[in-house]
């Protein structure tokens, strides 16, 4: 079990074994924001959603805790499953003591608040995560949806990002569409396979399109490892593949001029990703500048 999942169980345990859904997500958000956690401890990222900051990754891992019998849930709350109290306590005891104390401190600090008061405090402190909330009366005046970004050739790799951190970056930058240029949009990392990424992007009002003809076939990506091998691959992509893909490139440029969009692939560094060469090709003669995020 991941340490971050153990911390979720600790929050529920500290709330007398039962915690409503919205407060649990807000506690986790506050835990991530207010210096309670060691900076090296992987935790959840969040996006603006129906009740303020929300994590799709956390939701999925809560489902995992339920699948393995640690918790049960309904539409309103999570509870430690009957008969699993000792097992949950044993799991929580493996959390480093300082981190465990911080979780207890957070639950003690915010546990006396009503859900309404908790939301109001979170919204006022973190307005960037609130502009999509259904609780319109709680949204502070400073919570303004980011303006659409100027049209450029934006590119972004999801390597070393959670899907929530990835989508939040796109939303906060004012981008409106993902253009997936992977030849094979599959991933073992949650959220980045085509069907899941498309679904989650739609939930935060970001469009998604997949242009596989602008990717590099997996068979061409074998035996990579050195800067020279990558350079040879991308030289070939630029010289051989892109000249045969004129129409898909026109489609991408049309989309990018219509609304702020971002070319997406896996690699973090565009120098080690074909999207760097694709962006250069698209920029040539288009009047659009390149911005790697």
N, C-alpha and C positions, 0 to 999 in steps of 0.2 A: 504494500500500500504506500502511496506517495505521502510525503510529509504534509503536503498541503491538504490532502484528504483527512489526515489525522487531525489537523487544526480545525477543520469543519466539524468533525465529531466532537472535538473539545468544546467548541462553541455551543453545540446542542447540549452536551453534558452540563456545561456551566449554566445553561438556561433551564435547569431542572429536568433535562431529558426531552424537552419539546420546544421547538422554536418555529415561529411562522416563517413562511418562505421569504417575504420581502425583507424583514429584519435580518435574516441570515445572509442574504446577498449584500445588504448594506454593511453588516458587520465585517464581512470579508473584504468589501471595498475599503472600509476605514482601516482595516488591518494592513492593507496594501499601501495606503497613502500616508499614514500618520506615524511612521517610524517605529512601529511595533516589531517589525521583522528584520532579521539579519539581511543585509543587502545581497548576500550570495544565495539566499534561499529562494528557489523558483516558486512563484506564486501565480495568482490569476491576474490577467489583464481584464479591462472592462470597456464597454461601449455605451453610448447614450441609448436608452431604450425606454420601454413603457413606463417604468417607475424609477427612472434615473439610471445610475450605473448598473450594468448587468454583464454577466459573463456566460457566454455559451459554453465555454470550456468547463466552467465550474458546474453548470447544469448537467453536462454529460458525466462528470465525475461523481456527482451526487447520485445519478442513475446507477453508476457502478457500485456505490456503497449500498444502494437498495438491492441491486441484483444479488450481491453476496450476503444479504441478510442482516447487515449492521443497522439499517434504519428502515422505517416504513414512512410513507407519505400519503397525503391526500392533497386536494387543491389548495389547502390553506397552510399546512405546516409539515414539518419533518419531526419524527420522533425516533428515539432509540428503540429498536425492536424488542418486544417482550422476550426475556430470556437471554438477551445479548448484552446486558448491562456489564457483566464482568468481562466479557471479551472486548467490549469497547474500552473499558477502563484499562485493560492490559495494553491495548494498542496505543492509547493516549499516553501511557507511562513511558513509551519509547521516544516521545518528543523531548528534545533538549529542555532542561528545566527553565532556563531563562525565557525561551520562546513560549513555553507553557504558561509561565507567569504573565507574559504580555497578553496572551489570549484572555486569561482570566481578568486581567486589568481592564481590557476593552469591554468585555461583557458586563463587568461591574459598572463601568463608566456610563454605558449607554443602555443597560438593561432596564433601568427604571423609567425610560421614556416610552410613551405610547408610540405606535407606528407612525402616527401623524407627526409627532414631535421629532421623531428620528428622521423622517423624510425631510422635514423642514430644515433641520440642522445640516444634513448632508447636502441638500440643494443649495443652501446659502453658502456653504463652504466650497462646493465644487460645481459651480454653475455650468461649466463646459459639458457636464454629463446629464443635464436636465432638460434641454430644449425640446426633447421628444416625449417628455413625460405626459401621461394621461391626467396627472394631477395639476391641471393648468393653474389653479389658484396658488400653488406652492412654488411655481417657477419664478425665480428672482428676475428682476429687470435686467440684470447683467447677463442673463442666459440668452444668448443670441446664436442662432444657427450660423455656422461659418458661411461666409459668402462663397459663391462658386469661384473656384480658382481660375485665374486667367488661363486661356487655352495654350498649352505647351505640350511637348512630347514628354510626358511624365513616365518614369519607369520605376518599378519596385520589385524587389525579391523578398520572398517570405521566409527564407532561411533564417533560423534563430528567432523567429517571431511566433507567438501564439496567434490563432485566428482572431482572437479578440483584439490583441495589440495591433495586428495588421489592419483590421477593419476600422479600428478607432483612428489610426493614422490617416487612412483614406477619408474618413468622415471629417476629421478636424482640419484636414488640408482643403476641404471644399471640393473634393473630387466626386464625380457622379457615376462613373462607370469603370468597371474592371474589364480590360481586354486581355484575356488569357492567351498567351502565345506559346504555350507548351504543346509539343506534338502529342504527348500522351498525358492528359491532365489527371494523373493518379498520384496519390501520396499516402504513405503510412502515417503521416502526421495529421492529427484530427483537424478537420475543417478545410483542407486544401485539395481534396479530390473534387472533381468538377461538380458533381451533383450537390455535395454539401456546401461548397463555397458559393455556388449560385444561390442556394436556398438562404444561407446566412446573410449574404450580401443584400438580398431582397428585403430581409427583415429590418435592415438599417437603411433602407431606401437607396441602395447602390445597385446599379445595373450590372449585368454580367454578360459577356459574350466570349465565345471561344473560337479562335482562328487557328486551327491546327496546321494549316498549310504554311504558316509563318514560323513553325517550330523546326527543330532539327530532329530527324528520326533517331530513335534510340540506338539503332545499329551503327550510326555514325559517331556515337559518343563513347565508344569503347576505347580503352587504353589511354584515357586522359589522366593527367597527374602533374604535368609540368607546364609552366607558362608557354613553352614552345608548342606543346601539343594542343593547348587551347587556341593559341594564335593560328595554328594551321587549320584547325577545325573552323574557326570563324572566318578566316580568309576564304576557305572553300564555300562556306555558307553565303558570304557576301558576293563571291564571284560566280557561283554556280546556281544556288537555290533562289536567291532574291530576284535575279533577272527573270526567272520563270514564274514569279509570284506577283506580278504587277497588279492584278485586279484585287487580291486581298489587301495589298498595301494601300490601294486607293480607298478601299472600304474603311481601313483603319484611320487614314487621314481624314476622311469625311466624318467619321465618328468623333475624332479628336477636335475637329473644328466646330462640331455641333455642340459639344458639351465637354467639360473637363474630364478627361479619361486617363487611365494609367495602364501602361503595358506591364503585365505581370508574368514573372517566371519564378523559378526557385532560388537561384543563386543570389546571395546578398550583394556581392560585388559585381557591378555590370561589366567590368573588364573580363570576368570569367563566365559571362552569360551572353548568349546570342542576342539578347534584347538590346545590348549596347550597339551592336552593328546594325540591327534593325532600326533603332532610333536614329542613328546617323544617316541611314538611307532615307528614312521618312523626312528628316529635317532638310535634306538637300533640296532646295528649290521650293520648299513648302511655306517658308516664312515663319515657321514655328521653331522656337528654341528647345533645347533638350534640358530636362531637369530630372536627375536621378535622385530619388528619395531614399 
